Amino acid sequence: MIVRYWQPFQEIETIKQQLDTIFEDLTPTTTTWMPAVDLIDAGDNYVLEVVLPGLNADDINIEASRKSITLSGERAAAEYGEDKTVLRRERRYGDFHRVVNLPLAVDHEQVRADYNNGILTVHVPKAAEVRNQVVKVNVAETPAG
């Protein structure tokens, strides 16, 4: 008589792999995705850092308004040819679109951006009317009496 031990975790892993295969086949290769962003208040301006690896600077569109920054573009999926099969694809490809609302009004005509090593850094100066301005206040001396 052969004793066979039941391994439930092995069977669960097999079912998981089968479900992953089914859903990978149903998932379109191009989808809309949103890049991760960090918004930093740096005193007189905001600094927006956006993670966009694998893109060229020409693939990125930036639009600035008084209260928001809109980022858009497209990352094309890598092509490997007919003789190769992609077994797993976890990176996002296709169009991206992200609107970052800003807490205060900005000088949208002075926005500048740099793209280096997959990180887009957008420098957004705050509008003059919302910057912390120091104003000298004159104190009038009142006569005693």
C-alpha positions in Angstrom: 0.0 0.0 0.0 1.3 3.4 -1.0 0.9 6.2 1.5 0.4 9.6 -0.2 0.4 12.8 1.9 -2.0 15.6 0.9 -0.2 18.9 0.3 -2.9 21.6 0.3 -0.4 24.5 -0.2 1.0 22.8 -3.3 -2.5 22.5 -4.7 -3.3 26.1 -3.8 -0.2 27.3 -5.6 -1.1 25.3 -8.7 -4.6 26.9 -8.7 -3.1 30.3 -8.3 -0.8 29.8 -11.2 -3.7 28.7 -13.4 -5.8 31.7 -12.4 -2.8 34.0 -13.1 -2.4 32.5 -16.5 -6.1 33.0 -17.3 -6.2 36.7 -16.2 -2.9 37.5 -18.0 -4.5 36.3 -21.2 -7.6 38.5 -20.6 -5.6 41.6 -19.6 -4.9 44.0 -22.5 -1.2 44.8 -23.0 -1.8 48.5 -23.1 -3.7 50.2 -20.2 -3.9 53.6 -18.6 -1.7 53.9 -15.6 -0.7 56.6 -13.1 2.9 57.3 -12.2 3.9 57.7 -8.5 4.4 61.3 -7.4 5.9 63.2 -4.4 4.8 66.8 -3.8 7.2 68.8 -1.6 6.7 72.3 -0.2 10.1 74.0 -0.5 9.2 77.4 0.8 8.7 79.7 -2.2 8.0 76.9 -4.6 6.7 73.3 -4.8 8.8 70.5 -6.1 7.0 67.6 -7.8 9.0 64.4 -8.3 7.5 61.8 -10.7 8.7 58.3 -11.2 8.8 57.7 -15.0 11.5 55.1 -15.8 12.0 54.0 -19.4 10.8 57.2 -21.0 12.4 59.9 -23.1 11.9 63.5 -22.2 10.0 64.0 -25.5 7.4 61.4 -24.4 6.3 63.5 -21.4 3.7 66.3 -21.6 3.4 68.8 -18.8 0.6 71.3 -18.5 0.5 73.9 -15.7 -2.4 76.0 -14.4 -2.8 78.2 -11.3 -3.9 75.3 -9.2 -2.7 72.0 -10.8 -0.1 70.3 -12.8 -1.2 67.7 -15.4 1.2 65.0 -16.6 0.6 62.7 -19.6 2.4 60.6 -22.1 2.9 57.1 -23.2 5.3 54.3 -22.4 5.5 51.8 -25.3 5.8 48.1 -24.4 9.1 46.4 -25.4 8.9 44.1 -28.4 10.8 40.9 -28.2 10.1 39.4 -31.6 8.3 36.2 -32.7 11.0 33.8 -31.4 10.5 34.9 -27.8 7.6 34.6 -25.4 6.9 37.0 -22.5 6.2 34.8 -19.5 5.4 37.6 -17.0 4.8 41.3 -17.5 4.4 43.4 -14.4 5.5 46.8 -15.7 2.8 49.1 -16.9 2.7 50.2 -20.5 0.4 52.5 -22.5 -0.9 55.9 -21.8 -0.6 57.6 -18.5 -2.4 60.6 -17.1 -2.0 62.3 -13.7 -3.4 65.5 -12.4 -1.7 66.8 -9.2 -3.8 69.5 -7.4 -1.8 72.1 -5.6 -2.7 73.5 -2.2 -2.1 77.2 -3.2 -2.0 79.2 -6.4 1.2 79.1 -8.4 3.0 81.1 -11.1 2.2 78.7 -13.8 4.2 80.6 -16.4 7.5 80.1 -14.5 7.3 76.3 -14.2 10.4 74.3 -15.2 11.1 70.6 -15.4 14.2 68.3 -15.5 14.2 64.6 -16.4 17.2 62.5 -15.1 17.5 58.8 -14.5 13.8 58.1 -14.8 12.8 60.9 -12.3 10.9 63.9 -13.6 11.4 66.9 -11.3 9.0 69.8 -11.8 9.8 73.1 -10.0 6.6 75.1 -9.5 7.0 78.7 -8.0 4.2 79.8 -5.7 2.3 82.9 -6.8 3.7 86.1 -5.3 0.4 86.8 -3.4 0.6 83.5 -1.5 4.3 83.5 -0.6 5.3 84.2 3.0 6.3 87.9 2.8 7.8 89.8 5.7 6.4 93.3 6.1 7.9 96.0 8.4 5.2 97.3 10.7 5.6 100.8 12.0 4.7 101.3 15.6 3.2 104.7 16.4 4.0 106.2 19.8 0.9 107.4 21.6 1.2 110.2 24.1 0.6 109.1 27.7 -2.2 110.6 29.3 
